[in-house]
């Protein structure tokens, strides 16, 4: 559509111009979204772990014995096969001793002289309570072990009840424990996002220079 207007120095022409924005290729858009999502996820996970570890260290420095309500442990032996396999990760929740029952799987600190201080995940096969002190103790056994654990587990040694099993996640934990693992999982996604932004910026600057040259 063309319009004409009369001015002192002649006739001016006005044109209606429609500017169409170039559509970004779907694949490029998806890659961009996934890169940013991964970066944000890793940042949130890192921040959460930092706060979690810092909180524990502060409490330890103050002499406060603290067991998180939720925690996760990598199973390193086959004592709970077939229920829990080697390198599975178990997620535990802190429970009151009186609420634990026979058949529950718990993670605890062993007081057995052979395994003193080791973190163990076994099933409760018997539950006892001291009528004088009211303290609970538990007899445990690994599903794959021929006999029960030789020492009862007292309630103050229990870290939590197993509420979730994540198969084979321990392999990832072992990988992340290496320097190369952290570099690949943390730095590579960050560098990918950064490289994409730099290329995008260079493209914008190049397009602006071309426009200036054409004018």
Secondary structure, DSSP 8 states (H G I E B T S, - for coil): -EEEEEETTEEEEEE----------HHHHHHHHHHHHHHHHHHHHHHHHHHHHHHHHHHHHTT-----SEEEEE--SSTTTTTS-TT-EEEEE---GGG--TT-EEEEE---TTSTT-EEEEEEEEEEE-TTT--EEEEEE-TT-SS--SS-EEGGGEEEEEEEEETTHHHHHHHHTSHHHHIIIIIHHHHHHHHHHHHHHHHHHHHHHHHHHH-
